[in-house]
Amino acid sequence: MRSVVAVFVGVLLACLSGPVVGDECQLPDDLRREIAAYQPVVDTIFERIVSGEFAGQTWHSLLDFTDRFGPRLSGSKQLEDAIDFAVQEMMADGLENVHTEEAIVPHWVRGREWAELVEPFHKNLPMLGLGLSVGTSSVGITAEAIAVESFDEFEQLADSTVSGKIVIFAPVWTGYGPTGRYRYESASAAAKKGAVAVLIRSMTPFSIGTPHTGALRYEAGIRQIPAAAITAEDAELLLRKYRRGDQLVIHLKMDATNLDPTVSRNAVGELQGSVHRNTSVVVVSGHMDSWDVGTGASDDAGGVFISWKALTFLKAMGLRPRRTIRAVYWTAEEPGLIGVSAYERQHSAEEKEEFNVFFESDGGTFEPTGLDFSGNSEAQCIFAEISKLMRGFEEFTYTTGVVSSDIGNWLSRGFPGVSLRNKNENYFWYHHSEGDTIALEDSADLDRSTALWAAAAYVIADLSIDIPKDVTDYSDKL
């Protein structure tokens, strides 16, 4: 990842601030008239997807997909089977230039795992090993545990206090970005002081005894120790008991294994432009992989399917824009933006001419309220005018920062970007847990999200002008 933390902060926080475009925009009258002329086609797109013949199809396709393939972990057969299925179905939908592009991805296997409190009383500790963690020995680890609330508190401990212990990190939830540091950094921080394993409070603001997984990062040159997430309730319980002076002993068993990297693929399908096919492409996207719990419906099959069906429905309506709209379903986002990094390298030579605007949905597909836009001031003015076409949506925000995850590198270099704004206040209740299933998804919400995605992408792809960009050439660094 560009930085995993920075990217997800961008998804959920950075886009909430920044300048809102107002009366200072001075668009040429002919461009305003051109954009306004798209109102009938935008209304038609919404009508046919939300209440017409396409209503309900996005949800039913998402249901079939998640039921058929379940979770889709990087390196797994389930992910590769899902990619094959997407290719076949995009062809059946009549999309063009359907193909895949290879990426070498991590292949981590969870295996069997458990944790239990042995002293001062016996208690099962529901847990999920963190992605890319090493495992324990075949007999596991039984060790005394210490608990802290913050890195600052942990740094005050002497190495002799930590050495040979399991360290429990129970940070207060202050948001996914700042609290997420504990998932990424705790294992190496504890290993530096001689810890044998870490247990981390799950990254969620609300819990009913459910652990949440996610990737960690090991620092180069630091001994790698097992790391797992435990429930928020158990982390807080253990912190309280430790502070009361109770001696904590925990047994941890993890069969987690990092196998050799393997080949996966980004899946691509297009609605090719009537004038420009391989230049000024509008990309709509989500990531195909998920963690190995739940079925990854919200993170991020929903984002994949609103991108996929946006093209399918535009094609079925006979709407072909001047520029190509390209759906890309990134692989191996969860272990560190691996698929998109490979795609950037493969397209770096001509990317300034190849790409126009990047769309990505990776923050839930709940009830949509608008779009978040990242771009320079001129681009923001044009997008503000386009947003007026989307009747019934009021929340269109503007930022010069990142508004999504996989596309973050392009946006930080000056390409315009769009992210779905939706009522995802409870997103992290289910994120990376067994709770991320089709039960979270509402058919009408998916229809409205798909229509918003399709209409915005179509107008941008069909305008007589490109959306302005200030692109820094980083191709020599990829």
C-alpha positions as CSV (number, residue, x, y, z in Angstrom):
1,M,0.0,0.0,0.0
2,R,1.0,3.6,-0.5
3,S,0.6,3.4,3.2
4,V,-2.2,1.2,4.3
5,V,-3.1,3.6,7.1
6,A,-2.9,6.7,4.9
7,V,-5.0,5.1,2.2
8,F,-7.9,4.2,4.5
9,V,-7.7,7.5,6.3
10,G,-8.2,8.9,2.8
11,V,-11.2,6.7,2.2
12,L,-13.1,7.7,5.3
13,L,-11.6,10.9,6.7
14,A,-9.7,13.1,4.2
15,C,-12.7,13.4,1.8
16,L,-14.9,14.8,4.6
17,S,-13.0,18.1,4.6
18,G,-11.6,20.3,1.9
19,P,-13.0,23.1,-0.2
20,V,-16.6,23.0,-1.3
21,V,-16.9,24.4,-4.8
22,G,-19.3,27.3,-4.9
23,D,-20.0,30.5,-6.9
24,E,-16.3,31.1,-7.5
25,C,-16.4,28.7,-10.5
26,Q,-16.4,30.5,-13.8
27,L,-17.2,27.8,-16.4
28,P,-17.7,28.8,-20.0
29,D,-21.4,29.1,-20.8
30,D,-21.1,26.6,-23.6
31,L,-19.7,24.0,-21.2
32,R,-22.5,24.6,-18.7
33,R,-25.0,24.2,-21.5
34,E,-23.3,21.0,-22.7
35,I,-23.4,19.4,-19.2
36,A,-27.0,20.5,-18.6
37,A,-28.0,18.8,-21.8
38,Y,-27.2,15.4,-20.2
39,Q,-30.1,15.7,-17.8
40,P,-32.5,13.5,-19.9
41,V,-29.9,10.7,-20.3
42,V,-29.0,10.8,-16.6
43,D,-32.7,10.6,-15.7
44,T,-33.1,7.6,-18.0
45,I,-30.2,5.9,-16.5
46,F,-31.6,6.3,-13.0
47,E,-35.1,5.3,-14.0
48,R,-34.1,2.1,-15.8
49,I,-31.7,0.9,-13.1
50,V,-33.6,2.0,-10.0
51,S,-37.2,1.3,-11.1
52,G,-37.0,-0.2,-14.6
53,E,-35.9,-3.5,-16.1
54,F,-32.5,-3.5,-14.3
55,A,-33.9,-3.0,-10.8
56,G,-32.7,-5.6,-8.4
57,Q,-30.1,-7.2,-10.7
58,T,-27.0,-5.8,-9.0
59,W,-28.1,-7.3,-5.6
60,H,-29.1,-10.7,-7.2
61,S,-25.7,-10.9,-9.0
62,L,-23.9,-10.0,-5.8
63,L,-25.9,-12.6,-3.9
64,D,-25.0,-15.3,-6.4
65,F,-21.4,-14.3,-6.5
66,T,-20.9,-14.3,-2.7
67,D,-22.9,-17.5,-2.2
68,R,-20.9,-19.2,-5.0
69,F,-17.4,-18.3,-4.0
70,G,-17.5,-17.2,-0.4
71,P,-14.4,-15.4,1.0
72,R,-11.7,-14.7,-1.6
73,L,-8.3,-14.6,0.1
74,S,-5.2,-13.5,-1.8
75,G,-3.5,-16.6,-3.2
76,S,-6.6,-18.8,-2.8
77,K,-8.3,-21.0,-5.4
78,Q,-11.6,-19.3,-4.4
79,L,-10.3,-15.9,-5.5
80,E,-8.9,-17.3,-8.8
81,D,-12.2,-19.1,-9.5
82,A,-14.1,-15.8,-8.8
83,I,-11.8,-14.0,-11.3
84,D,-12.5,-16.7,-13.9
85,F,-16.2,-16.3,-13.3
86,A,-16.0,-12.5,-13.7
87,V,-14.3,-12.9,-17.0
88,Q,-16.8,-15.3,-18.4
89,E,-19.8,-13.3,-17.1
90,M,-18.4,-10.0,-18.5
91,M,-18.1,-11.6,-21.9
92,A,-21.7,-12.9,-21.6
93,D,-22.8,-9.3,-20.7
94,G,-21.3,-8.1,-23.9
95,L,-18.5,-6.1,-22.4
96,E,-15.5,-5.5,-24.6
97,N,-11.7,-6.1,-24.3
98,V,-12.4,-8.5,-21.4
99,H,-9.1,-9.9,-20.1
100,T,-6.9,-10.3,-17.1
101,E,-3.5,-8.8,-16.2
102,E,-1.2,-10.8,-13.9
103,A,0.1,-9.8,-10.5
104,I,2.3,-11.7,-8.1
105,V,0.5,-11.8,-4.8
106,P,1.0,-13.0,-1.2
107,H,-0.3,-16.5,-0.3
108,W,-1.0,-16.6,3.4
109,V,-3.0,-19.5,4.9
110,R,-4.7,-19.1,8.3
111,G,-4.9,-22.7,9.4
112,R,-6.4,-23.7,12.8
113,E,-6.1,-21.2,15.6
114,W,-7.3,-20.5,19.1
115,A,-6.5,-18.5,22.2
116,E,-7.6,-19.1,25.8
117,L,-7.0,-17.4,29.1
118,V,-5.5,-20.0,31.4
119,E,-5.0,-17.8,34.6
120,P,-6.5,-16.4,36.7
121,F,-9.5,-18.3,35.3
122,H,-10.2,-20.3,32.1
123,K,-11.9,-18.4,29.3
124,N,-12.0,-18.9,25.6
125,L,-10.8,-15.8,23.7
126,P,-12.4,-15.6,20.3
127,M,-9.6,-14.5,17.9
128,L,-8.5,-14.1,14.3
129,G,-4.9,-14.2,13.3
130,L,-3.8,-11.1,11.5
131,G,-3.1,-11.4,7.8
132,L,0.5,-12.3,6.9
133,S,1.2,-13.2,10.6
134,V,3.6,-16.0,11.3
135,G,2.3,-19.0,13.3
136,T,3.3,-20.5,16.6
137,S,5.0,-23.9,17.1
138,S,2.9,-27.0,16.9
139,V,2.2,-26.8,20.7
140,G,1.5,-23.1,20.6
141,I,2.7,-20.5,23.1
142,T,1.7,-20.5,26.8
143,A,3.1,-17.4,28.4
144,E,2.4,-14.7,30.9
145,A,0.6,-11.7,29.4
146,I,0.8,-8.0,30.0
147,A,-1.7,-5.4,28.8
148,V,-1.4,-1.8,27.7
149,E,-3.7,0.8,26.3
150,S,-1.3,2.7,24.1
151,F,2.1,2.7,22.5
152,D,3.2,5.5,24.8
153,E,2.3,3.3,27.8
154,F,4.1,0.4,26.2
155,E,7.3,2.4,25.6
156,Q,7.5,3.1,29.3
157,L,7.9,-0.6,30.1
158,A,11.4,-2.0,30.5
159,D,12.5,-4.7,28.1
160,S,12.8,-7.1,31.0
161,T,9.1,-6.6,31.8
162,V,8.1,-7.4,28.2
163,S,10.6,-10.2,27.4
164,G,9.1,-13.6,27.0
165,K,5.5,-12.2,27.4
166,I,2.4,-12.0,25.3
167,V,1.5,-8.3,24.9
168,I,-2.1,-7.3,24.8
169,F,-2.8,-3.9,23.1
170,A,-6.2,-2.5,24.0
171,P,-6.3,1.0,22.4
172,V,-9.3,3.3,22.6
173,W,-11.1,3.4,19.3
174,T,-10.6,6.9,17.8
175,G,-11.2,6.0,14.1
176,Y,-9.8,3.4,11.7
177,G,-6.8,5.5,10.7
178,P,-5.3,6.4,14.1
179,T,-6.4,3.2,15.8
180,G,-5.3,1.0,12.9
181,R,-1.7,1.7,13.7
182,Y,-2.0,-0.9,16.5
183,R,-2.8,-3.6,14.0
184,Y,0.0,-2.7,11.6
185,E,2.8,-1.9,14.1
186,S,2.2,-3.8,17.3
187,A,4.0,-7.0,16.4
188,S,7.3,-5.4,15.5
189,A,7.1,-2.9,18.4
190,A,6.6,-5.7,20.9
191,A,9.2,-7.9,19.3
192,K,11.8,-5.2,19.8
193,K,11.4,-5.6,23.5
194,G,11.4,-9.4,23.4
195,A,7.7,-10.3,23.4
196,V,6.7,-13.7,22.1
197,A,3.3,-12.7,20.6
198,V,0.8,-9.9,20.5
199,L,-3.0,-9.8,20.9
200,I,-4.7,-6.7,19.6
201,R,-8.1,-5.2,20.2
202,S,-10.1,-5.6,17.0
203,M,-10.4,-2.5,14.9
204,T,-14.1,-1.7,15.4
205,P,-16.1,0.9,17.4
206,F,-18.8,-1.7,18.3
207,S,-18.6,-5.4,19.1
208,I,-20.8,-8.3,20.2
209,G,-17.9,-10.5,20.8
210,T,-16.6,-10.6,17.2
211,P,-13.0,-10.4,16.2
212,H,-11.8,-8.5,13.1
213,T,-8.8,-9.5,11.1
214,G,-6.7,-7.4,8.7
215,A,-3.1,-7.1,7.5
216,L,-0.1,-6.4,9.7
217,R,3.3,-5.2,8.7
218,Y,6.6,-6.6,9.9
219,E,9.6,-4.2,10.1
220,A,12.6,-5.4,8.2
221,G,15.2,-6.9,10.4
222,I,12.9,-7.4,13.4
223,R,12.0,-10.8,14.6
224,Q,8.6,-11.8,13.4
225,I,6.2,-12.9,16.2
226,P,2.6,-14.2,16.0
227,A,-0.1,-11.6,16.0
228,A,-3.9,-11.9,16.4
229,A,-7.0,-9.8,16.9
230,I,-9.2,-10.5,19.9
231,T,-12.6,-9.0,20.7
232,A,-12.9,-5.4,22.0
233,E,-14.7,-6.8,25.1
234,D,-11.9,-9.3,25.9
235,A,-9.1,-6.7,25.3
236,E,-10.8,-4.3,27.7
237,L,-11.4,-7.1,30.2
238,L,-7.7,-8.2,30.2
239,L,-6.5,-4.6,30.4
240,R,-8.7,-4.1,33.5
241,K,-7.5,-7.3,35.1
242,Y,-3.8,-6.5,34.4
243,R,-4.2,-3.1,35.9
244,R,-5.7,-4.6,39.1
245,G,-2.6,-6.7,39.5
246,D,-4.0,-10.1,38.3
247,Q,-1.4,-12.4,36.7
248,L,-2.6,-13.3,33.2
249,V,-1.5,-16.5,31.5
250,I,-2.6,-17.1,27.9
251,H,-2.3,-20.1,25.6
252,L,-2.1,-19.1,21.9
253,K,-2.1,-21.6,19.0
254,M,-1.8,-20.4,15.4
255,D,-1.0,-22.6,12.3
256,A,-0.7,-19.6,10.1
257,T,1.7,-20.0,7.2
258,N,3.2,-17.7,4.6
259,L,3.6,-19.8,1.4
260,D,5.5,-18.7,-1.7
261,P,3.9,-15.8,-3.6
262,T,1.7,-16.9,-6.4
263,V,0.1,-15.5,-9.6
264,S,-3.2,-13.7,-9.5
265,R,-4.9,-11.3,-11.9
266,N,-6.6,-8.0,-12.2
267,A,-9.8,-8.5,-14.2
268,V,-10.7,-6.0,-16.8
269,G,-13.8,-5.3,-19.0
270,E,-14.7,-2.3,-21.0
271,L,-17.5,-0.3,-22.7
272,Q,-15.3,1.0,-25.4
273,G,-15.5,4.6,-26.5
274,S,-16.9,5.7,-29.8
275,V,-14.1,8.1,-30.4
276,H,-11.3,7.4,-27.9
277,R,-10.7,3.8,-27.1
278,N,-7.2,3.7,-25.5
279,T,-6.7,7.3,-24.4
280,S,-8.5,9.3,-21.7
281,V,-10.1,6.2,-20.2
282,V,-12.5,6.5,-17.3
283,V,-11.8,3.7,-14.8
284,V,-14.5,2.3,-12.5
285,S,-13.3,-0.2,-9.9
286,G,-13.4,-2.2,-6.7
287,H,-11.3,-5.0,-5.4
288,M,-12.1,-8.7,-5.9
289,D,-10.2,-10.2,-3.0
290,S,-11.4,-10.3,0.6
291,W,-10.3,-11.7,3.9
292,D,-11.1,-15.4,4.7
293,V,-14.0,-14.6,7.0
294,G,-17.5,-13.7,6.1
295,T,-18.0,-13.5,2.3
296,G,-16.6,-10.1,1.6
297,A,-19.9,-8.7,0.4
298,S,-19.3,-5.2,1.6
299,D,-15.5,-5.2,1.4
300,D,-15.4,-5.2,-1.5
301,A,-17.7,-7.3,-3.7
302,G,-20.3,-4.5,-3.6
303,G,-17.8,-2.1,-5.1
304,V,-16.9,-4.6,-7.8
305,F,-20.6,-5.1,-8.7
306,I,-21.7,-1.5,-8.9
307,S,-18.7,-1.0,-11.3
308,W,-19.4,-4.1,-13.3
309,K,-23.2,-3.5,-13.6
310,A,-22.7,0.1,-14.4
311,L,-21.0,-0.9,-17.7
312,T,-23.4,-3.8,-18.3
313,F,-26.5,-1.6,-18.0
314,L,-25.0,1.3,-20.1
315,K,-24.2,-1.3,-22.8
316,A,-27.7,-2.7,-22.6
317,M,-29.2,0.8,-22.9
318,G,-27.2,1.4,-26.1
319,L,-25.3,4.3,-24.4
320,R,-21.7,4.4,-25.7
321,P,-19.7,7.4,-24.6
322,R,-16.9,9.1,-26.6
323,R,-14.3,7.7,-24.2
324,T,-13.8,4.1,-22.9
325,I,-15.2,3.3,-19.5
326,R,-13.0,0.5,-18.1
327,A,-14.0,-1.7,-15.1
328,V,-11.1,-3.0,-13.2
329,Y,-11.4,-5.5,-10.3
330,W,-8.2,-5.3,-8.4
331,T,-6.7,-8.3,-6.9
332,A,-4.9,-8.6,-3.5
333,E,-5.9,-5.2,-2.1
334,E,-6.2,-6.5,1.4
335,P,-2.6,-7.7,1.9
336,G,-1.2,-4.3,0.7
337,L,-2.5,-2.9,-2.7
338,I,-0.6,-5.6,-4.6
339,G,-2.8,-5.9,-7.7
340,V,-3.0,-2.2,-8.3
341,S,0.7,-1.8,-7.9
342,A,1.3,-4.3,-10.6
343,Y,-1.2,-2.6,-12.8
344,E,0.5,0.8,-12.3
345,R,3.8,-0.7,-13.4
346,Q,2.3,-2.3,-16.4
347,H,0.6,1.0,-17.5
348,S,3.2,3.5,-16.4
349,A,4.7,4.3,-19.7
350,E,1.7,5.9,-21.3
351,E,-0.6,6.5,-18.2
352,K,-0.8,10.3,-18.6
353,E,-2.4,9.8,-22.0
354,E,-4.2,6.6,-21.1
355,F,-6.3,7.7,-18.1
356,N,-8.8,10.5,-17.5
357,V,-10.6,9.9,-14.2
358,F,-10.5,7.0,-11.6
359,F,-13.6,5.8,-9.8
360,E,-13.4,3.4,-6.9
361,S,-15.9,2.1,-4.3
362,D,-14.2,0.6,-1.3
363,G,-16.0,2.1,1.7
364,G,-19.3,0.2,1.6
365,T,-22.3,0.2,-0.7
366,F,-25.0,1.2,1.7
367,E,-27.6,3.9,1.0
368,P,-25.8,6.3,-1.3
369,T,-25.8,10.0,-0.6
370,G,-23.5,11.5,-3.2
371,L,-19.9,11.3,-4.4
372,D,-16.6,12.5,-3.1
373,F,-14.3,14.1,-5.7
374,S,-10.6,14.6,-5.7
375,G,-8.9,16.9,-8.2
376,N,-7.6,20.4,-8.9
377,S,-9.8,23.5,-8.7
378,E,-10.7,23.5,-12.4
379,A,-11.7,19.8,-12.3
380,Q,-13.8,20.5,-9.1
381,C,-15.7,23.2,-10.9
382,I,-16.6,20.8,-13.8
383,F,-17.5,18.0,-11.4
384,A,-19.7,20.4,-9.4
385,E,-21.7,21.2,-12.5
386,I,-22.0,17.5,-13.3
387,S,-23.2,16.8,-9.8
388,K,-26.2,19.0,-10.4
389,L,-27.5,16.3,-12.8
390,M,-27.8,13.7,-10.0
391,R,-31.3,14.5,-8.7
392,G,-31.9,13.5,-5.1
393,F,-28.2,13.5,-4.1
394,E,-27.0,16.4,-2.0
395,E,-23.6,15.3,-0.6
396,F,-20.9,16.0,-3.2
397,T,-17.6,16.9,-1.5
398,Y,-14.3,18.1,-2.8
399,T,-10.8,17.5,-1.7
400,T,-7.2,17.7,-3.0
401,G,-6.5,14.5,-1.0
402,V,-7.1,10.8,-1.6
403,V,-10.7,9.6,-1.7
404,S,-10.1,5.9,-2.1
405,S,-7.6,3.0,-1.6
406,D,-6.4,1.2,-4.7
407,I,-6.5,4.3,-6.8
408,G,-4.7,6.4,-4.2
409,N,-1.4,6.6,-5.9
410,W,-2.9,8.0,-9.1
411,L,-4.9,10.6,-7.2
412,S,-2.0,11.7,-5.1
413,R,-0.2,12.4,-8.3
414,G,-2.9,14.7,-9.8
415,F,-5.4,12.4,-11.6
416,P,-9.0,13.2,-10.7
417,G,-10.8,10.6,-8.6
418,V,-14.3,9.7,-7.5
419,S,-15.5,7.7,-4.5
420,L,-19.0,6.6,-3.5
421,R,-20.4,8.5,-0.5
422,N,-22.8,6.4,1.4
423,K,-24.3,5.9,4.8
424,N,-21.5,3.7,6.1
425,E,-21.4,4.9,9.7
426,N,-21.6,1.2,10.8
427,Y,-19.1,-0.1,8.2
428,F,-16.5,-1.0,10.8
429,W,-18.9,-2.9,12.8
430,Y,-18.6,-5.7,10.2
431,H,-15.4,-4.9,8.4
432,H,-12.9,-7.9,8.1
433,S,-15.2,-10.1,10.3
434,E,-17.6,-13.0,9.9
435,G,-20.3,-10.4,9.8
436,D,-19.4,-9.1,6.3
437,T,-22.1,-11.0,4.3
438,I,-24.9,-10.3,1.8
439,A,-27.1,-9.6,4.9
440,L,-25.6,-6.1,5.0
441,E,-26.6,-5.3,1.4
442,D,-29.9,-3.7,0.4
443,S,-31.2,-4.2,-3.1
444,A,-32.6,-0.7,-3.5
445,D,-29.4,0.9,-2.2
446,L,-27.3,-1.1,-4.6
447,D,-29.6,0.0,-7.5
448,R,-29.2,3.7,-6.5
449,S,-25.4,3.2,-6.1
450,T,-25.1,1.5,-9.5
451,A,-27.2,4.2,-11.2
452,L,-25.1,7.0,-9.6
453,W,-21.9,5.3,-10.6
454,A,-23.1,4.7,-14.2
455,A,-24.5,8.2,-14.7
456,A,-21.5,10.0,-13.4
457,A,-19.0,7.8,-15.3
458,Y,-21.0,8.1,-18.5
459,V,-21.2,11.9,-18.4
460,I,-17.5,12.3,-17.7
461,A,-16.6,9.8,-20.4
462,D,-18.8,11.5,-23.0
463,L,-18.0,15.2,-22.4
464,S,-16.3,17.0,-25.3
465,I,-13.4,17.8,-22.9
466,D,-11.2,15.8,-20.6
467,I,-11.4,16.5,-16.9
468,P,-8.3,18.6,-16.1
469,K,-5.4,17.0,-14.3
470,D,-2.0,18.0,-12.9
471,V,-0.1,14.8,-13.2
472,T,3.3,14.1,-11.8
473,D,5.3,11.5,-13.8
474,Y,6.3,8.8,-11.4
475,S,6.8,6.1,-13.9
476,D,10.6,5.9,-13.2
477,K,9.7,5.1,-9.5
478,L,7.2,2.3,-10.1
